Structure formats: C-alpha cells, structure tokens
Amino acid sequence: MLLALDTSSPQVAVALADGDDVVADLRSEQTMKHGEQLAPLIARVLDEAGASRTDLTAVAVGAGPGPFTGLRVGLVTARTLGLVLGIPVHGVCSLDVLAAEAVATDAVSTAFLVATDARRKEVYWATYDATGRRTSGPAVDRPGEIETEHPVVGEGAHLYPMTFPSATGPVRPSAGWLARVVARGLAEVVAPEPLYLRRPDAMAPHPPKAVS
C-alpha cells in the first residue's frame, strides 16, 4: 500500500492507496501547525483503511514548492518512514499533482498555469500543456509578472483574481491525487528533497558590520 502526504499548502493532506485505488483520503481542518497534525492524520488514514504501517510498501510526498517549515515536516516524516520500514520514498512536485488532477477531472482542455500561494504577495507557478506535461517552472514571482488569460489552477488564481481571471480546477494539492500520480506515472518522480525556490523566512543573523 502507498501512503501519500503533502504539506506544501496551509493544510496537511494524507491518503492511502491500494494500487491506484485510493482507500482513505483526509485533509486537516486547521491550517498551519503541520508538525502537530501530520502524525494524527497518518494514524487516522491507516485506521480508516484497517491497515498498519507494516502494510506500507512505499511513501509518496509532495516536494513543493512551499514554505520552508511546512514542507520540511512532510519530507522529514516521509524519509523517516521510508528508512524505518525499508520502503522507497517518491517525491513529486506539488504543482504537478494539481496539474494532473485538473487534466483528469476535465477542469482544463488547453495549455494552463498552476499557481499557489508563496506569501509575500508572490506565487509559486509552472506552466503545462493540455495533457498536463510541465513546460516551464517551477518558479516564484509576483503575480503581475506572469499575468495570463490561460486557465489557472491553484490557490493563486483565487488570491489574485484580477491577474488570473480564468480560475479553474483544484485549489490545494490532494494527497489522494498524489497517490494516483505516482501509481499511474502521471508526473515525474523525483528524490524526496524540498523545492523551496527561495531562502527560508527564518535566517541566522549576519555578523555585525564593521563601523569605520
């Protein structure tokens, strides 16, 4: 069984799949507090499916892009489970998961853009063709720098409707679709390493400048 988890958005998402059949799919009701919510959600998903950790054969994890702290929680948890259980861990760009869901659910039929909230009045984004193949990105920019009339999937379209007037499809990454992406080979599988795209908000202070 494949455990899928994504912490790249303000909500924690966890799912369990048997082959490409998603048997349990949960999302946190609270936003943020990823470290407090991930382990209980994993336990709930396993309980709903009547499974245990020893039934897991692989872990899939959203690699972002996303905020430093939340993304780290998911990736560290996924790698730890993989190490303890001796099973593979598959990373997937979280924007690719949104794109795959948008195509599979017929939310898009032409080239489109995925944009998610990067805070600081910026968005994480990537462009895709009509089949869901990524054609550029991921990157981080201000919305005005990537203004488009093409359909836009993701939370960015709802946060900046004047810039992205053609909002469609899913808003935040789904762990159920992450599982399907890996099981069906719908996107590139990468190492479970974080796609931060910029330095974390919390930085060590620089040494004081010399005063002449």
C-alpha positions in Angstrom: 0.0 0.0 0.0 1.1 3.5 -0.8 1.0 6.3 1.8 0.8 9.7 0.3 1.3 13.0 2.2 1.6 16.7 1.2 2.4 19.6 3.5 3.2 22.2 0.8 0.0 24.1 1.4 -1.6 25.6 4.6 -3.4 22.3 5.0 -2.0 18.8 5.7 -3.2 16.2 3.3 -2.7 12.4 3.8 -4.1 9.4 1.8 -3.6 5.7 1.5 -3.9 3.8 -1.8 -4.0 0.2 -2.8 -2.6 0.2 -6.3 -4.2 3.2 -7.8 -7.4 2.8 -5.7 -7.4 5.5 -3.0 -8.9 3.8 0.1 -8.6 6.7 2.5 -8.1 10.4 1.9 -8.0 13.1 4.6 -7.2 16.8 4.9 -6.7 18.8 8.0 -9.5 21.1 9.0 -7.0 23.5 10.6 -4.4 25.4 8.6 -0.8 25.5 9.5 0.6 23.6 12.6 1.8 20.9 10.2 4.0 19.3 12.8 1.1 18.8 15.2 -1.4 17.5 12.6 0.6 15.2 10.3 1.1 12.2 12.6 -2.5 12.0 13.8 -3.7 12.2 10.2 -1.5 9.3 9.2 -2.9 7.3 12.1 -6.5 8.1 11.1 -5.9 7.2 7.4 -4.4 3.8 8.4 -7.2 3.2 10.9 -9.9 4.1 8.3 -8.4 1.6 5.9 -7.9 -1.1 8.5 -4.2 -1.0 7.8 -1.0 -0.7 9.8 2.4 0.8 9.0 3.8 -2.7 8.2 1.3 -2.9 5.3 3.0 0.1 3.6 5.1 -0.7 0.5 6.1 2.9 -0.4 5.6 6.6 0.6 4.8 9.5 -1.8 5.4 13.0 -0.6 4.8 16.4 -2.1 8.1 18.1 -2.7 6.7 21.6 -3.0 7.4 24.3 -3.8 6.1 25.5 -0.5 7.0 27.3 2.7 10.1 26.1 4.4 8.7 24.9 7.7 5.6 23.0 6.5 7.4 21.4 3.6 10.2 20.2 5.9 7.7 18.4 8.2 6.3 16.3 5.4 9.6 15.4 3.8 11.3 14.5 7.0 8.3 12.3 8.0 8.3 10.6 4.6 12.0 9.9 4.7 11.9 8.7 8.3 9.1 6.2 7.5 11.0 5.0 4.4 14.1 4.4 6.5 12.4 2.7 9.4 10.2 0.5 7.2 12.8 -0.1 4.5 10.5 1.1 1.7 11.0 3.6 -1.2 10.1 7.3 -0.9 8.9 9.1 -4.0 8.9 12.9 -4.3 6.6 14.7 -6.7 6.4 18.4 -7.4 3.1 19.5 -5.8 2.3 21.7 -8.8 2.4 18.6 -11.0 -0.2 17.0 -8.7 -2.6 19.9 -9.1 -2.0 19.8 -12.9 -2.7 16.1 -13.1 -5.9 16.4 -11.2 -7.0 19.3 -13.3 -6.5 17.3 -16.5 -8.0 14.1 -15.2 -11.2 15.9 -14.0 -11.6 17.9 -17.2 -11.1 21.2 -15.5 -8.8 22.2 -18.3 -8.6 21.3 -22.0 -5.9 23.7 -23.2 -2.5 24.9 -22.0 -2.7 26.2 -18.5 -0.8 27.5 -15.5 -0.7 26.3 -11.9 -0.2 29.0 -9.3 -0.1 28.5 -5.5 0.4 30.9 -2.6 4.0 31.7 -1.9 3.2 34.5 0.6 5.0 37.9 0.4 2.5 38.8 -2.4 4.1 36.1 -4.7 3.1 32.8 -6.2 4.8 29.6 -7.0 4.0 28.7 -10.6 4.6 26.4 -13.5 3.0 26.1 -17.0 1.6 22.9 -18.5 0.3 21.8 -21.9 -3.2 20.3 -22.4 -2.0 16.8 -21.4 -0.6 18.0 -18.0 3.1 17.9 -19.1 5.1 20.7 -17.4 6.5 23.1 -20.0 8.2 25.6 -17.7 8.9 26.2 -14.0 8.5 25.8 -11.1 9.4 29.3 -10.2 8.4 32.0 -7.8 7.3 35.5 -8.9 4.9 38.3 -8.3 1.5 37.6 -10.0 1.8 40.6 -12.3 5.0 39.2 -13.8 3.2 36.1 -15.1 -0.3 37.5 -15.9 -2.2 35.3 -18.3 -5.5 34.7 -19.9 -5.0 31.0 -19.9 -6.8 28.9 -17.3 -5.1 29.0 -13.9 -5.3 26.1 -11.4 -4.5 26.5 -7.7 -4.9 28.9 -4.8 -3.0 31.7 -6.6 -5.9 32.2 -9.0 -8.3 32.8 -6.2 -5.9 35.1 -4.3 -5.3 37.3 -7.3 -8.4 37.2 -9.5 -7.6 40.5 -11.3 -4.4 39.0 -12.5 -5.7 35.5 -13.1 -9.3 35.9 -14.3 -9.7 32.3 -15.5 -9.6 30.3 -12.3 -10.4 26.6 -12.5 -9.7 23.2 -11.1 -8.4 22.2 -7.6 -7.2 24.8 -5.2 -4.7 22.9 -3.0 -2.8 19.7 -3.6 -4.7 16.5 -2.8 -2.9 13.5 -1.2 -5.3 11.2 -3.0 -4.2 12.6 -6.3 -0.6 12.5 -5.3 -1.1 8.7 -4.8 -2.7 8.4 -8.2 0.0 10.4 -9.8 2.7 8.0 -8.5 0.7 4.8 -9.1 -0.3 5.8 -12.7 3.0 7.5 -13.7 1.3 10.8 -14.4 4.2 13.0 -13.5 8.0 12.8 -12.9 9.0 11.2 -9.7 12.0 12.9 -8.0 14.1 12.5 -4.9 12.3 13.5 -1.7 14.1 16.8 -1.5 12.4 20.1 -0.9 11.6 22.6 -3.6 12.0 25.9 -1.7 12.8 28.2 -4.6 14.0 30.8 -2.1 15.7 31.1 1.2 13.7 30.3 4.3 12.0 33.1 6.3 13.9 32.3 9.4 17.6 33.0 8.8 20.6 33.1 11.2 21.6 36.7 11.8 24.5 38.1 9.9 27.6 39.2 11.8 27.5 42.9 12.6 29.1 45.2 10.0 32.4 46.8 11.0 32.0 50.5 11.8 34.8 52.7 10.5 
